[in-house]
Every structure is written in structure tokens, then in C-alpha cells.
Amino acid sequence: MIKIYVSPSCSSCRKVKKWFNKQNIPYEEKNIFSSSLNKEELKNILIRSENGAEDIIATKSKIIKENGIDIDSMSVSQMIDFIRENPSVLRRPIVVDSESDKMQVGYNPDDIGIFIPKARRAIEMICYANDCIDKANKEKKANQ
């Protein structure tokens, strides 16, 4: 199942949800402000992030700047507690596929296709290839 961590005012969050809806890919939406993130969710996100906290935390956020917080000096446990207390420091949206290791932070139209199910991608490639063959045959007949 795909889970999208969002905030209501985030335009990138709306773009991601619109993309998933258009693709008819089911997802679970979690508002990071109205429901607190549990420790397991955050640990899962941190584990999947390529560069750890750097990928998911907005280091230029007001809370971090004003309080002089050094996220690099935090343990994983401290990091999780900090995020739970200050969800606004998270970059958004965060898209996580619990059935694979796929995760994306933010909306990137070039990369979001990784969430299209593998079987559907295979079918689309076959259909695309057949369409190309059909068009080539039609053009060949038209030129004869």
C-alpha cells in the first residue's frame, strides 16, 4: 500500500494526489498535522531515505533556524522524537510504498512513475510496442 504524508496547504502534495488519482493507484493519505506520526512510520521513512534525515527534513525551517538545532548530532531516537514534536520540519509530500523500498520526497513528475505497479508497466509497454507496430503497418500500406 502506498502512503502519502501531506499537509493541507502544500501544492506539491495536491499534485502528487492528483497524479495518483489520475493513474487509479490507491493510496492512503496521512495529514502530518492532524494525526501524529508514530515511531515505526518515521523509522521506516528514515531507513528508506538515501541520505537519512537530510532527505526528509527541511533544514532551513523556522524551528531549526530559530533554535539552532543540529540534526546531524541527533541519535535516530532523538530525531524521531523531534519530528513527532515538530512535524512542520518534514519536507512534503513523502510518498512511501510499503510493499517495496520505493520512496519519494516532494513531487517530481519525471520520477513519480516508479509507483506505477510493475505488472501495469509491463502491459503498457506491450501495448505501446504493439501500437507502434500497428501505426508502422498502416503507414506502409498508405505509402504503397
C-alpha positions in Angstrom: 0.0 0.0 0.0 1.2 3.5 -0.8 1.1 6.1 1.9 1.3 9.8 1.2 2.3 12.1 4.1 0.9 15.5 3.4 -0.1 18.9 4.8 -3.3 20.7 3.7 -1.6 23.8 2.3 1.1 22.0 0.3 0.8 22.4 -3.5 3.2 19.6 -4.2 1.0 17.3 -2.0 -2.0 18.2 -4.2 0.0 17.4 -7.4 1.0 14.0 -6.0 -2.5 13.1 -5.0 -3.8 14.3 -8.4 -1.3 12.1 -10.2 -2.2 9.0 -8.1 -5.9 9.6 -8.7 -5.3 10.0 -12.5 -3.3 6.8 -12.5 -6.0 5.0 -10.5 -3.4 3.9 -8.0 -4.9 3.6 -4.5 -3.1 5.3 -1.6 -3.6 6.2 2.0 -3.3 9.9 2.8 -1.9 11.0 6.2 -2.0 14.6 7.3 1.1 15.1 9.3 -0.5 17.9 11.4 -3.9 16.3 12.2 -2.6 12.8 13.1 0.7 12.3 14.8 3.3 10.1 13.1 4.2 7.0 15.1 7.8 6.0 15.7 7.6 3.0 13.4 6.4 5.2 10.5 9.2 7.6 11.0 11.8 4.9 11.4 10.6 3.3 8.1 10.9 6.6 6.3 14.4 7.3 7.7 15.5 3.8 6.7 14.3 4.2 3.2 15.8 7.7 2.7 19.1 7.6 0.8 20.8 10.3 2.8 18.9 9.8 6.1 17.4 12.9 7.8 18.9 15.2 5.2 16.4 13.9 2.7 13.3 14.3 4.8 13.9 17.3 7.0 13.8 20.9 5.8 16.9 22.2 7.5 16.0 25.8 6.6 12.7 25.5 8.5 11.9 28.2 11.1 12.1 25.8 14.1 15.6 24.6 13.2 16.9 28.0 12.4 15.5 29.8 15.4 16.5 27.1 17.9 19.9 26.4 16.4 19.2 22.7 16.1 21.9 20.5 14.7 20.1 17.5 13.3 23.4 15.8 12.5 24.2 15.5 16.2 20.9 13.7 17.0 20.6 10.0 17.5 17.9 8.2 15.5 15.7 8.1 18.6 16.2 11.8 19.2 15.5 12.6 15.6 12.2 10.6 15.6 11.1 12.4 18.8 12.0 15.8 17.3 10.0 15.1 14.2 7.0 13.9 16.2 7.0 17.1 18.2 7.7 19.3 15.2 6.1 17.7 12.1 6.4 21.0 10.2 10.2 20.3 9.7 9.3 17.4 7.3 9.7 18.0 3.6 6.4 17.3 1.8 4.9 15.2 0.4 6.6 12.0 1.4 5.4 9.0 -0.7 6.2 5.5 0.7 5.3 2.2 -0.9 5.1 -0.3 2.0 5.4 -3.3 -0.4 8.8 -2.2 -1.8 11.6 0.1 -0.9 10.3 2.9 -3.0 10.1 6.4 -1.5 9.9 9.8 -3.0 10.1 13.2 -1.2 8.5 16.1 -3.0 6.7 16.0 -6.3 8.9 15.1 -9.3 6.9 14.4 -12.5 9.9 12.6 -14.0 10.4 10.2 -11.1 6.9 9.5 -9.8 6.3 6.8 -12.3 8.2 4.4 -10.1 5.0 3.9 -8.2 3.1 2.5 -11.2 2.7 -1.2 -10.4 5.2 -3.4 -12.2 2.6 -5.5 -13.9 0.8 -2.5 -15.3 4.1 -1.0 -16.6 4.8 -4.3 -18.5 1.3 -4.3 -20.0 1.6 -0.6 -21.0 5.0 -1.3 -22.7 3.5 -4.2 -24.7 0.5 -2.1 -25.7 2.9 0.8 -26.6 5.0 -1.6 -28.7 2.0 -3.0 -30.5 0.6 0.4 -31.2 3.9 1.4 -32.8 3.8 -1.8 -35.0 0.2 -1.1 -36.0 1.0 2.5 -36.9 4.0 1.4 -38.9 1.9 -1.1 -40.9 -0.8 1.5 -41.6 1.8 4.0 -42.9 3.4 1.3 -45.0 0.0 0.4 -46.6 -0.8 4.1 -47.2 2.5 4.6 -49.0 2.0 1.7 -51.4 
